[in-house]
């Protein structure tokens, strides 16, 4: 069982626990924006204008224009027609699922689909490699009665750091309405120059593509987003589920619209850090790693206590429930210095050799 730390400040490249310092290689702040002083200053300035929270429905008779401004900016950046923000990635996913249920839609899930896009508290997910799931998908669709179908899956195997191929989307059948829902929480802000999975998906007139994501990871914003067509997002916005949701605090979106330079700088810093991490860590043979993605997964769970003794804290706990097997991974962030990664590699080599 992994050792649990309790600290009293935001984790940065160094955390302190029981009067000892540890290099921190965990979390999901891939671009290091919550720790970025310039980003914090943008947020501080925005709080002076917008306060800490806007506890109102987005469908109310008083609107804050920063929501539409930020959503238009994010949609244009990604390449989607429009965007709709919510208070979390979980709420974004559930807003989509709630809307799909109104259309009596059949749900088909990919392996390890995130709970944010589950239709209910428990879902039977296929237990098979992604390529095998893709191969059997046409046969599975043929067994479903005529009518709307939603295919829901993740954009990447985020835990084991493996990319998914999406070439199969162009071959989906045209004999029924299909909504393709992709949770891109771990790709948005990082992959494809920050644009995430959207540019990789073949656009078909017969496929309604919706991408959901948490913005609390690489984007550094406590909220979530849905990307899709204006028609679909307008329909989602009309639901009681969306209308009753509190929105993301507006100050964060005000900071986002001013932070282009900071996002670009952080992506470049992360890119440089990953070049070194891939060069030093991958020859050990310990890790599964999707090139360009800031996660290095290992089946060697005893790497965690070994590195902890060396003053390095990495990710290692059961997820998504306490009943699941612990998974162990190293997470690289833009807040790391090259010397941190070199120290990490030295300790990993000591474990190996």
C-alpha positions in Angstrom: 0.0 0.0 0.0 1.3 3.4 -0.9 2.4 5.9 1.7 0.0 8.9 1.9 1.4 12.4 2.4 -0.6 15.3 3.8 0.9 18.7 3.1 -0.4 22.2 3.7 0.4 24.0 0.4 0.0 23.5 -3.4 2.5 20.8 -4.6 5.3 22.3 -6.8 8.5 20.8 -8.1 9.4 20.3 -4.4 7.1 19.3 -1.6 7.9 19.2 2.1 6.7 16.5 4.5 8.0 15.8 8.1 10.8 18.3 7.6 12.1 16.6 4.5 12.1 17.8 0.9 11.0 15.6 -2.0 11.1 16.2 -5.7 7.5 15.9 -6.9 6.7 13.9 -10.0 3.0 13.3 -9.7 -0.3 15.1 -10.2 -1.8 16.3 -13.5 -0.6 19.9 -13.7 1.2 19.1 -16.9 1.9 22.7 -17.9 2.5 23.8 -14.3 0.1 26.7 -14.5 -1.3 26.5 -11.0 2.3 27.0 -9.8 3.1 29.7 -12.4 3.5 33.1 -10.7 2.6 35.0 -13.8 -0.6 33.0 -14.2 -1.4 33.5 -10.5 -1.1 37.2 -11.0 -3.5 37.2 -14.0 -5.9 35.3 -11.8 -5.4 37.7 -8.8 -6.2 40.7 -11.1 -9.3 38.9 -12.5 -10.6 38.2 -9.0 -10.6 41.9 -8.4 -13.0 42.3 -11.3 -15.1 39.1 -11.1 -14.8 37.9 -7.5 -14.2 34.4 -6.4 -17.3 32.7 -7.8 -20.4 33.4 -9.9 -23.2 31.3 -8.2 -25.8 31.7 -10.9 -27.2 29.6 -13.8 -25.6 30.3 -17.2 -29.2 30.5 -18.5 -30.1 33.3 -16.1 -31.2 36.8 -17.1 -27.8 38.3 -16.1 -24.9 37.1 -18.3 -21.2 37.6 -17.9 -19.7 38.1 -21.4 -16.3 36.5 -20.3 -17.9 33.1 -20.7 -18.8 33.5 -24.3 -15.4 35.2 -25.0 -13.4 32.4 -23.4 -15.5 29.6 -25.0 -15.1 31.2 -28.5 -11.4 31.4 -27.9 -11.0 27.8 -26.8 -13.2 26.5 -29.7 -11.2 28.4 -32.3 -7.9 27.2 -30.8 -9.0 23.6 -30.8 -10.8 23.8 -34.2 -14.3 23.0 -33.0 -17.4 25.0 -34.0 -18.2 25.9 -30.4 -17.4 25.2 -26.8 -19.4 25.2 -23.6 -17.8 25.4 -20.1 -19.0 23.8 -16.9 -17.8 23.6 -13.3 -15.7 20.4 -13.8 -14.8 17.7 -16.3 -17.2 15.3 -14.5 -20.1 17.8 -15.0 -19.1 18.3 -18.7 -19.3 14.5 -19.3 -22.5 14.1 -17.3 -24.2 17.0 -19.1 -23.5 15.2 -22.4 -24.7 11.8 -21.0 -27.9 13.4 -19.6 -28.7 15.0 -23.0 -28.1 11.6 -24.8 -30.5 9.9 -22.5 -33.2 12.2 -23.6 -32.9 10.8 -27.1 -33.3 7.1 -26.0 -29.8 6.5 -27.1 -28.0 3.1 -26.9 -24.6 3.5 -25.2 -21.4 1.6 -26.3 -18.3 2.0 -24.2 -14.6 1.8 -25.0 -12.1 0.1 -22.7 -11.5 2.0 -19.4 -13.9 4.8 -20.4 -13.7 7.5 -17.7 -16.5 7.6 -15.1 -17.3 11.2 -16.2 -19.0 9.7 -19.3 -20.7 6.7 -17.6 -24.5 6.4 -18.0 -25.1 5.7 -14.3 -23.0 4.8 -11.2 -21.8 1.5 -12.7 -21.1 0.6 -16.3 -19.9 -2.7 -17.8 -16.7 -1.7 -19.7 -15.0 -4.0 -22.2 -11.9 -5.6 -20.8 -9.6 -6.0 -23.8 -6.9 -4.2 -25.7 -8.1 -1.1 -27.6 -7.2 -2.6 -31.0 -9.3 -5.7 -30.2 -12.2 -3.5 -29.2 -12.0 -1.5 -32.4 -12.0 -4.8 -34.4 -15.2 -6.1 -32.7 -17.0 -2.7 -32.8 -18.7 -3.2 -36.2 -20.2 -6.5 -35.1 -21.3 -5.0 -31.8 -23.1 -2.2 -33.6 -25.0 -4.7 -35.8 -26.5 -6.3 -32.7 -28.0 -3.1 -31.5 -31.6 -2.3 -32.5 -32.1 0.6 -35.0 -31.9 4.0 -33.5 -29.4 6.5 -32.1 -26.1 5.1 -30.7 -23.5 6.9 -28.6 -19.9 5.6 -28.6 -18.1 6.8 -25.5 -14.4 6.4 -24.8 -11.2 8.1 -23.7 -8.8 9.9 -26.1 -5.7 8.2 -24.6 -4.9 5.4 -22.2 -3.9 8.0 -19.6 -2.9 5.5 -16.9 -0.6 3.3 -18.9 0.5 6.1 -21.2 -0.6 4.6 -24.6 -2.0 6.3 -27.6 -5.2 5.2 -29.3 -5.7 5.2 -33.0 -8.9 6.8 -34.3 -8.7 5.9 -38.0 -11.7 3.6 -37.5 -14.0 6.6 -37.1 -14.2 7.2 -40.9 -15.4 3.6 -41.3 -18.4 3.8 -38.9 -21.7 2.9 -40.5 -24.0 5.5 -42.0 -27.3 3.6 -41.3 -28.0 5.2 -37.9 -27.3 8.4 -36.0 -24.0 8.0 -34.1 -22.7 10.4 -31.5 -19.0 9.9 -30.7 -18.1 11.2 -27.2 -14.4 11.4 -26.4 -13.1 12.3 -23.0 -9.9 14.3 -23.7 -9.1 15.4 -20.1 -5.5 14.3 -20.4 -4.9 15.5 -23.9 -6.4 19.0 -24.0 -3.7 21.6 -23.5 -0.8 19.1 -24.1 -1.2 17.0 -27.2 -1.3 18.3 -30.8 0.2 21.7 -29.7 -2.4 21.8 -27.0 -5.4 21.3 -29.2 -5.9 17.8 -27.9 -7.7 15.0 -29.8 -10.1 17.1 -31.9 -7.8 17.6 -34.9 -7.1 13.8 -35.1 -10.8 12.8 -35.5 -12.1 12.4 -39.1 -15.1 14.6 -39.6 -18.1 12.9 -41.1 -21.5 14.4 -41.7 -23.1 11.3 -40.2 -21.1 11.4 -37.0 -21.9 13.9 -34.3 -18.5 14.5 -32.5 -18.5 15.7 -28.9 -15.2 16.1 -27.0 -15.4 16.6 -23.2 -12.5 17.4 -21.0 -11.5 18.6 -17.6 -9.7 21.9 -17.7 -8.2 21.3 -14.3 -5.2 19.4 -15.6 -3.0 21.0 -18.3 -5.2 24.0 -18.7 -4.9 24.9 -15.0 -8.6 26.0 -14.7 -11.1 24.5 -12.2 -13.7 23.5 -14.7 -14.7 21.4 -17.7 -15.6 21.9 -21.3 -17.7 20.3 -24.1 -16.6 20.9 -27.7 -19.0 20.2 -30.6 -21.4 21.7 -33.0 -23.4 24.9 -32.2 -26.6 22.9 -32.7 -25.7 20.2 -30.2 -24.3 22.5 -27.6 -27.4 24.7 -27.8 -29.5 21.6 -27.1 -27.3 20.7 -24.1 -27.6 24.2 -22.8 -31.4 24.0 -22.9 -31.5 20.9 -20.6 -32.5 21.2 -16.9 -29.2 19.5 -16.0 -27.1 22.3 -17.6 -29.4 25.1 -16.5 -29.1 24.0 -12.8 -25.3 23.8 -12.8 -23.1 26.5 -11.3 -20.5 27.6 -13.8 -16.7 27.7 -13.7 -15.6 30.8 -11.7 -15.4 33.6 -14.2 -12.1 35.0 -13.0 -10.3 31.8 -14.2 -11.7 32.3 -17.7 -10.7 36.0 -17.6 -7.1 34.8 -16.8 -7.3 32.2 -19.6 -8.1 34.7 -22.3 -5.0 36.7 -21.4 -2.6 33.8 -21.0 -1.6 32.9 -24.6 2.0 33.6 -24.0 2.1 31.6 -20.7 0.5 28.6 -22.3 2.9 28.6 -25.2 5.9 29.0 -22.9 4.7 26.2 -20.7 4.2 23.9 -23.6 7.7 24.6 -24.8 9.1 24.0 -21.4 7.3 20.7 -21.1 8.5 19.7 -24.5 12.1 20.3 -23.5 11.6 18.4 -20.2 10.1 15.5 -22.0 13.0 15.3 -24.5 15.4 14.8 -21.6 13.0 12.5 -19.7 12.5 10.2 -22.7 16.2 10.1 -23.4 17.1 9.2 -19.9 14.2 7.0 -18.7 13.2 4.9 -21.7 16.5 3.0 -22.1 15.9 1.4 -18.7 13.0 -0.7 -20.1 10.9 0.0 -17.1 8.3 2.2 -18.6 5.4 2.3 -21.0 5.3 5.8 -22.5 3.5 7.6 -25.4 6.0 9.9 -26.9 5.2 13.5 -26.2 2.8 12.6 -23.4 4.1 13.5 -19.9 3.4 10.2 -18.2 5.8 7.2 -17.7 3.9 4.1 -16.5 5.6 1.1 -14.9 4.4 -2.3 -13.6 7.2 -2.1 -11.0 5.1 -0.8 -8.1 8.1 -1.2 -5.7 9.7 1.7 -7.6 7.6 4.1 -5.5 9.0 3.2 -2.0 12.5 3.0 -3.5 12.3 6.5 -5.0 10.6 7.8 -1.8 13.7 6.8 0.2 15.8 8.8 -2.3 13.6 11.9 -1.8 11.5 11.6 -4.9 7.6 11.4 -4.7 5.8 9.8 -7.7 2.3 8.7 -8.4 1.3 5.4 -6.9 -2.3 4.7 -5.7 -5.4 2.7 -6.6 -7.6 4.4 -9.2 -10.4 5.0 -9.9 -11.6 3.2 -6.7 -9.8 1.8 -3.7 -10.6 -1.7 -4.9 -8.6 -1.2 -8.1 -4.9 -2.2 -8.4 -2.5 0.6 -7.6 -0.8 2.0 -10.6 2.7 3.6 -10.6 3.7 6.3 -12.9 6.1 9.3 -13.2 4.6 12.6 -14.3 6.7 15.3 -15.9 5.5 18.9 -15.7 6.6 22.2 -17.1 7.5 23.3 -13.6 10.4 20.8 -13.4 14.0 21.9 -14.0 16.3 19.8 -16.1 18.4 19.0 -13.0 15.3 17.5 -11.4 14.9 15.1 -14.3 18.6 14.2 -14.2 18.3 13.4 -10.5 15.2 11.3 -11.1 17.0 9.3 -13.8 20.0 8.7 -11.5 17.7 7.3 -8.9 15.8 5.1 -11.4 19.2 3.8 -12.6 20.1 2.9 -9.0 16.8 0.9 -8.8 17.6 -0.9 -12.1 21.2 -1.6 -11.6 
